[in-house]
Amino acid sequence: MTVLPGLIDCHSHLLDAMEGRWRAGEAIILTITQLGPSRRALLGAAMAREMLEAGFTTVRNLGHSGVNGDAALRDAINAGWVVGPRILAATRKLTPPGGQAVAIQSEGAEAIIAQEFLTISGPEEARRAVREALAAGADVIKVVADDGARILNAAEMKAVVDEARRVKVKVAVHATTSDGVKAAIEAGVDSIEHGDEATDDDFRAMHDKGIFLAPTLRTAETFRDLYLKPFSFTPEEQAGFEQAVKEIIDAGVNKTQRAAKAGVKIAAGSDMWQRYPGKTRGEATIPMFEALRNTGLPAIEVIRAGTSNAAELLGWQDRVGAIEAGKFADLIAVAGDPLRDISELRRVKFVMKGGVVVRK
């Protein structure tokens, strides 16, 4: 057996299991309105157990959990009420007005958006939103820098970072556009999630400022299972789907290679928010390591992305991410050698969290 530190997912959404056949905006609205906070909390407990059983002993939950669902789940796990990984909770995401990916135009839109997001317009509102998230129990602040044409400016982003840093809380930023990436870098955030339009200059600046990249990559298999199988595509539609997946994967490979070349530290983050037919949430999350390996990253760097690098990003390098005296006894074991075949991480045989055996 090969023994490793417990795995870490730096970009999880444990209180979501949305259908692949739904568009993102539809999925968020239906999750908020159909599940409700009580059923969503029970879903989170199930997802948490599934993550731990797959070998994830720590996760950073970055929103999509209602007002404070992930903070409540964290506290329930810490109290021993339910079984799950260690959680850093973000509570509600901070977004531009209108939330993120919510395609809703009605008199009731604001009430629905407020259940999932803290919207900000201007530096003072940015500071207020950070304080509200902290009051709800946030361990980390999650910001959506851009959603279509709605993009937070550098002053708003800087206000978020300044307010969070005042109490030693880190900031993770969803940034896909060039403007969003640059605003996040200028503000000095701790991690950029996705970073699709980051340039080589952006990656050099991220390296210089110690900003991590969580590229949130997926395999072609994952795309097919989530988005292709639920539909009856014509041959032409399927060909178009395969071309789109290839373009997404190629872009992910390109940005990750350029980030690594610039010396940016890579952290593993799944961004898994869908129900994956036939798989537990943990089983659905593990393929992110294969997606990272497919970019050309050495297997040891992929493992570091999900252990020591991830722990450093979380600010928990003194407690998780390595097998060392003084850290929590969070251990997993696989039958083969993941340095030769990263897919061995799909076949975790043993899980220990804090010295307590979870799976054997």
QUIWOCOR-V163126 format. One line per field, one symbol per residue. ss: DSSP state (H for helix, E for strand, L for the rest). phi: phi as a letter, one per 40 degrees, with the letter a starting at -180 (. if undefined). burial: I if it has 16 or more other C-alpha atoms within 10 Angstrom, else O. A space follows every 50 residues. Layout:
ss=???
phi=???
burial=???
//
This chain:
ss=LEEEELEEEEEELLLLLELLLLLHHHHHHHHHHHHHHHHHHHHHHHHHHH HHHLLEEEEEELLLLLLLHHHHHHHHHHLLLLLLLEEEELLLEEELLLLL LLLLLLLLHHHHHHLLEEELLLHHHHHHHHHHHHHLLLLEEEEELEELLE ELLHHHHHHHHHHHHLLLLEEEEEELLHHHHHHHHHHLLLEEEELLLLLH HHHHHHHHHLLEEELLLLLHHHHHHHHHLLLLLLHHHHHHHHHHHHHHHH HHHHHHHHHHHLLLLELLLLLELELLLLLLHHHHHHHHHHHHHLLLLLHH HHHHHLLHHHHHHHLLLLLLLLLLLLLLLLEEEELLLLLLLHHHHHHEEE EEELLEEEEL
phi=.bcbcdcbbcabbcbbaccccccdcccccccccccgccccccddcccccc cccchccabbcbgfagcacccccdcccccgcbbaccbcbbfcccbcdhgb fbcbbaccccccdccbbbcbahdccccccccccccchccabbbccaagcc bccccccccccccccdbfbcbbbcabcccccccccdcgccabcggdbccc cccccccccgccbbcfcbccdcdcccbcccbbccdccccccccccdcccd ccccccccccccgcccbcacfcbbcbdgbccccccddcccccccchcddc ccccdbbcccccdcgbccbbgacadgcdcbbbabcbbcccaccdccbcba bbbfgbccaa
burial=OOIIIIIIIIIIIIIIIIIIOOOIOIIIIOIIOOOOIOOIIOIIIIIIII IIIIIIIIIIIIIIIIIIIIIIIIIOIOOOOIIIIIIIIIIIIIIIIIII OIIOOOOOOIOIIOIIIIIIOOIOIIIIIIIIIIOIIIIIIIIIIIIOOI IIIIIIIIIIIIIIOOOOIIIIIIIIIIIIIIIIIIIIIIIIIIIIIIIO OIIIIIIOOIIIIIIIIIIOOIIOOIOIOOOOOOOOOOOOIIOOIOOIIO OIIOIIIIIIOIIIIIIIIIIIIIIIOOOIIIIIIIIIIIIIIIIOIOIO IIIIIIIIIIIIIIOOIOIIIIIOOOOIIIIIIIOIOIOOOIIIIIOIII IIIOOOOIOO
//
